[in-house]
Amino acid sequence: MSPRLAPYVFSLLVSGTMSCIVSGVSTWRAGVESGFLSVWLTEAWPLGWGIAYPTLLCVAPLARRLVAAVTRPAP
């Protein structure tokens, strides 16, 4: 795989993992007991991931610049 794709693959993995965890906790906290896994994996997670991935693609470059601005390399 080309290194040019690294930001997209990184964003895909991070957004998938985070949206899975957050949507699972949110679905559980909302009181969905009957059919929890079905609701979580077919409704909540895909919706969350569909929002998280493009958001991360837009936000990650800004976050990298902010991190670079508040940190400095070791001497």
C-alpha positions in Angstrom: 0.0 0.0 0.0 1.3 3.4 -0.9 2.4 5.7 2.0 0.3 8.4 0.5 -2.8 6.5 1.8 -1.5 6.5 5.4 -3.7 9.5 6.5 -6.8 7.9 5.1 -6.1 4.4 6.6 -5.2 6.0 10.0 -8.4 8.0 10.0 -10.4 4.9 9.0 -9.0 2.8 11.8 -9.2 5.5 14.5 -12.7 6.7 13.5 -13.9 3.0 13.3 -12.5 2.2 16.8 -13.7 5.3 18.5 -17.2 5.3 16.9 -17.6 1.6 17.8 -16.8 2.3 21.5 -18.8 5.6 21.8 -21.9 4.3 20.0 -21.8 1.1 22.0 -21.7 3.0 25.3 -24.3 5.5 24.1 -26.7 2.7 23.0 -26.3 0.9 26.2 -26.8 4.0 28.3 -29.9 4.9 26.3 -31.4 1.8 27.8 -31.6 -0.4 24.7 -31.7 -3.9 26.2 -33.8 -5.9 23.7 -31.7 -6.4 20.6 -28.8 -4.3 21.9 -26.2 -5.9 19.5 -28.5 -5.6 16.5 -29.3 -1.9 17.2 -25.7 -1.1 18.0 -24.0 -2.9 15.0 -26.6 -2.2 12.3 -27.9 1.3 13.3 -25.8 3.2 15.8 -22.2 2.3 14.8 -22.6 2.7 11.0 -24.2 6.1 11.5 -21.5 7.2 14.0 -18.7 5.9 11.7 -20.2 7.6 8.7 -20.0 10.9 10.6 -16.6 10.3 12.4 -14.6 9.3 9.3 -15.0 12.4 7.2 -14.9 14.6 10.3 -11.5 13.1 11.3 -10.2 13.6 7.7 -11.0 17.3 8.1 -9.9 17.7 11.8 -6.7 15.7 11.8 -4.5 18.1 9.8 -5.5 21.0 12.1 -4.9 18.8 15.2 -1.4 18.0 13.8 -0.6 21.7 13.3 -1.8 22.5 16.8 0.3 19.8 18.4 3.3 21.0 16.4 2.7 24.5 17.6 2.5 23.6 21.3 5.3 21.1 21.4 8.9 21.4 20.4 11.5 18.8 19.3 13.9 17.4 21.8 17.3 19.2 21.8 
